[in-house]
Amino acid sequence: MKNYLLLSFAILLLGCQDQQNTTQTEPVENLNRKEALLIGTFHYNNPGADVAKTKSFDILNKQSQDELEMIATHIKNYNPTKIFVEWPYDKQRELDSLYRLYKEDSYFKNDSLSPFYLKNEIFQLAFRVAKKNNLEKVYGIDYKETNFPFNEVMRDIENSNQPELKAKIETIAQFTEDFDAKIDAGLSLTELTYYVNSPEMRNVSNTLHNNIMLLAGGPNDLSGPLLTSEWFKRNIYMWSFIQKIVAPSDERIMILAGSSHVAMFELFIDQNSDWTIKEFQDIMKK
């Protein structure tokens, strides 16, 4: 115990010294900061795996395919040197094999592709950009060894008589209705991507996962904080994979993942002085 207290005091003292040094000198800009192009997306194949289940978007029609080509060209001009996608980190060899077929122009010649392998944004957008930029790999970073007890959260809310909290969580249904309405209204792929990458949508996602869930149930009900901790775990592992794979020579990277994941990545990057964010909207203007 004594050693622990001494260590804690030393850490506290170092923290105070760092703070004093910071206030006494002008901040120096890190000229070697790496840039991450964040592209949050809805899943083009709409597997229905998320809590929010939206309508399908026709990614295979000519308009969408033309848009994908245009978007990919803008990203090519941005010139990311590595691309990271929502694919299991421990199944990289399979992703490598699929990308090899794509580079050989034989991937979509397989008539037995399931909706996921045919429509998902990894194969429709990430592979397209990677090939245009002559990249050797597309990197999978998803980590799924987690538990999201959403049903238990809602049970604890019901048992604790928290109708206002339940109403806040159910606002996610409003998101799906709004998104479905945009699809019905004929919004383009670009417009839908702008929408899911807006500050408002990222705030909704982070508030739901990181704030609202913590209030579920009584003091001894832990399903809410468990869900939030598992959500953090999944995303911080993904961000860790990215940082470990990025090489010193990589000045710009691209991250393509579900919009809720990207909302978390934005938080992590904001707290990391070695990184800065490039938004999808910015590269589309050039």
C-alpha positions in Angstrom: 0.0 0.0 0.0 2.8 2.4 0.9 4.5 1.8 -2.4 1.3 2.3 -4.3 0.7 5.6 -2.6 4.2 6.8 -3.4 3.7 5.8 -7.0 0.4 7.6 -7.2 1.9 10.7 -5.7 4.8 10.6 -8.2 2.4 10.3 -11.1 0.3 13.2 -9.7 3.5 15.3 -9.3 4.6 14.6 -12.9 1.2 15.5 -14.1 1.4 18.8 -12.3 4.9 19.5 -13.7 3.7 18.8 -17.2 0.8 21.2 -16.7 3.2 23.9 -15.4 5.5 23.4 -18.4 2.6 23.7 -20.8 1.5 27.0 -19.3 5.0 28.4 -19.4 5.7 27.8 -23.0 3.8 28.4 -26.3 2.3 25.2 -27.8 4.4 23.8 -30.6 2.4 22.5 -33.6 3.2 18.9 -34.4 4.3 19.2 -38.1 4.3 15.4 -38.4 0.7 14.8 -37.6 -1.0 12.1 -39.6 -4.3 12.7 -41.3 -7.3 10.3 -41.1 -10.1 10.6 -43.7 -13.1 9.5 -41.8 -16.0 8.1 -43.8 -18.9 6.8 -41.8 -21.4 4.9 -43.7 -24.6 3.0 -43.6 -24.2 -0.6 -44.7 -24.9 -0.8 -48.4 -26.0 -4.4 -48.1 -28.2 -3.6 -45.0 -27.7 -6.8 -43.1 -30.1 -5.7 -40.3 -27.4 -6.4 -37.7 -27.5 -3.0 -36.0 -30.0 -1.8 -33.4 -31.2 0.8 -36.0 -32.5 -1.2 -39.0 -33.0 1.0 -42.0 -34.3 0.4 -45.5 -32.2 -1.0 -48.3 -30.5 1.4 -50.7 -29.9 0.2 -54.2 -26.2 0.4 -54.5 -26.1 -1.5 -57.8 -28.2 0.8 -59.9 -26.4 3.0 -62.5 -26.8 6.2 -60.6 -25.2 4.7 -57.4 -22.5 3.1 -59.4 -21.7 6.4 -61.2 -21.6 8.1 -57.8 -19.3 5.5 -56.4 -16.9 6.1 -59.3 -17.1 9.8 -58.7 -16.5 9.4 -54.9 -13.7 7.0 -55.5 -12.0 9.5 -57.8 -12.2 12.2 -55.2 -10.6 9.9 -52.7 -7.9 8.8 -55.1 -7.0 12.5 -55.5 -6.7 12.7 -51.7 -4.3 9.8 -52.1 -4.6 7.7 -48.9 -1.7 5.3 -48.5 -3.6 2.8 -46.3 -7.3 2.0 -46.2 -9.0 0.4 -43.1 -12.4 -1.2 -43.2 -15.0 -2.9 -40.9 -13.8 -6.4 -41.5 -12.6 -8.9 -38.8 -9.0 -8.2 -37.9 -8.3 -11.9 -37.6 -9.5 -12.7 -41.1 -7.0 -10.6 -43.0 -6.0 -13.5 -45.3 -9.5 -13.9 -46.6 -9.8 -10.1 -47.2 -6.4 -10.2 -49.0 -7.7 -13.0 -51.3 -10.9 -11.1 -52.1 -8.9 -8.0 -52.9 -6.6 -10.0 -55.1 -9.5 -11.2 -57.2 -10.8 -7.6 -57.3 -7.5 -6.3 -58.7 -7.6 -9.0 -61.3 -11.1 -7.9 -62.4 -12.6 -11.3 -61.5 -14.2 -10.6 -58.2 -17.7 -9.6 -59.5 -17.6 -12.3 -62.2 -18.6 -14.7 -59.5 -22.4 -15.1 -60.0 -22.9 -16.7 -56.6 -21.8 -13.8 -54.5 -24.1 -13.3 -51.5 -25.7 -9.8 -50.9 -22.9 -9.0 -48.4 -20.0 -9.8 -50.8 -21.8 -8.1 -53.7 -23.1 -4.9 -52.1 -21.1 -4.1 -48.9 -19.2 -0.9 -48.9 -15.9 -2.7 -48.5 -16.2 -4.2 -51.9 -18.1 -1.4 -53.6 -16.1 1.5 -52.3 -12.9 0.6 -50.4 -11.7 -1.9 -52.9 -12.5 0.5 -55.7 -10.4 3.3 -54.1 -7.6 0.9 -53.2 -7.3 -0.3 -56.8 -7.3 3.3 -58.1 -4.5 4.1 -55.8 -2.5 1.0 -56.6 -2.6 -0.2 -53.0 -1.4 -3.7 -52.2 -3.8 -4.3 -49.3 -7.0 -3.2 -47.6 -6.8 -3.7 -43.8 -9.5 -5.3 -41.7 -9.8 -3.8 -38.2 -13.1 -5.0 -36.7 -13.1 -6.6 -33.3 -16.2 -8.5 -32.3 -15.3 -10.4 -29.1 -17.7 -8.2 -27.2 -21.2 -8.4 -25.6 -23.9 -5.8 -26.1 -26.7 -6.5 -23.6 -29.3 -4.2 -25.2 -32.3 -6.3 -24.2 -31.0 -6.3 -20.6 -30.6 -2.6 -20.7 -34.3 -2.1 -21.7 -35.4 -4.6 -19.1 -33.6 -2.7 -16.4 -35.2 0.5 -17.6 -38.6 -1.0 -17.5 -38.1 -2.5 -14.0 -36.8 0.8 -12.7 -39.7 2.8 -14.2 -37.6 5.2 -16.3 -40.0 6.2 -19.1 -38.1 9.4 -19.9 -34.9 7.4 -20.4 -36.7 4.8 -22.5 -38.1 7.6 -24.7 -34.5 9.0 -25.2 -33.3 5.6 -26.4 -36.3 5.1 -28.6 -35.2 8.3 -30.5 -33.0 5.9 -32.4 -36.2 4.8 -34.1 -36.7 8.4 -35.2 -33.3 8.2 -36.9 -34.3 5.1 -38.9 -37.5 6.8 -39.9 -35.7 10.0 -41.0 -33.1 7.9 -42.9 -35.8 5.8 -44.6 -37.6 9.0 -45.6 -34.4 10.3 -47.2 -34.1 7.0 -49.2 -37.8 7.3 -50.3 -37.2 10.9 -51.3 -34.5 9.8 -53.7 -31.4 11.3 -51.9 -28.2 10.3 -53.6 -25.5 8.1 -52.1 -23.4 11.3 -51.6 -26.2 13.1 -49.8 -26.9 10.1 -47.6 -23.2 9.8 -46.7 -23.1 13.5 -45.8 -26.0 13.0 -43.5 -24.5 10.1 -41.6 -21.3 12.0 -41.2 -22.8 15.2 -39.9 -21.8 16.5 -36.5 -25.5 16.0 -35.4 -25.6 12.3 -36.2 -22.2 11.6 -34.6 -23.4 13.4 -31.5 -26.6 11.4 -31.4 -24.6 8.1 -31.6 -22.0 9.1 -29.0 -24.6 10.4 -26.6 -26.7 7.2 -26.9 -23.7 4.9 -26.3 -21.6 6.9 -23.9 -24.1 8.9 -21.8 -27.7 7.6 -21.9 -26.8 4.0 -21.5 -25.0 4.7 -18.2 -28.3 5.8 -16.6 -30.2 2.6 -17.2 -31.7 0.9 -14.2 -30.9 1.4 -10.5 -27.5 1.8 -8.8 -26.9 -2.0 -8.8 -28.0 -2.5 -12.4 -24.9 -2.7 -14.5 -26.2 -3.7 -18.0 -25.9 0.0 -19.2 -22.3 0.6 -18.2 -21.4 -2.9 -19.4 -22.9 -2.1 -22.9 -21.0 1.2 -23.0 -17.7 -0.4 -21.8 -18.1 -3.1 -24.5 -18.8 -0.4 -27.1 -15.6 1.4 -26.0 -13.7 -1.9 -26.1 -14.7 -2.7 -29.6 -13.9 0.7 -31.0 -10.7 1.3 -29.0 -9.4 -2.0 -30.2 -10.2 -1.0 -33.8 -8.4 2.3 -33.3 -5.4 0.5 -31.8 -5.1 -1.8 -34.8 -5.0 1.3 -37.1 -2.3 3.0 -35.1 -0.1 -0.2 -35.0 -0.5 -0.8 -38.7 0.2 2.8 -39.9 3.8 3.3 -40.9 5.9 6.5 -40.3 5.7 7.2 -44.0 1.9 7.2 -44.0 0.8 10.8 -44.0 -2.8 10.1 -45.0 -5.1 7.2 -44.4 -8.8 6.4 -45.0 -11.1 4.7 -42.5 -14.4 3.3 -43.8 -16.7 2.0 -41.2 -20.3 2.2 -39.8 -21.1 5.8 -38.9 -21.3 5.0 -35.2 -17.8 3.6 -35.2 -16.5 6.7 -37.0 -18.2 8.9 -34.4 -16.0 7.1 -31.8 -12.9 7.4 -33.9 -13.4 11.2 -34.0 -13.3 11.3 -30.2 -10.1 9.3 -30.1 -8.4 11.4 -32.8 -9.5 14.6 -31.1 -7.5 13.5 -28.0 -4.4 12.4 -29.9 -2.0 15.2 -30.8 -0.3 12.9 -33.4 -3.4 12.8 -35.6 -5.8 15.2 -37.3 -9.2 14.5 -39.1 -10.1 15.0 -42.8 -13.8 14.9 -43.4 -15.5 13.3 -46.4 -17.3 16.6 -47.2 -14.0 18.4 -47.5 -12.5 16.1 -50.1 -15.7 16.1 -52.1 -15.5 19.8 -52.6 -12.2 19.5 -54.5 
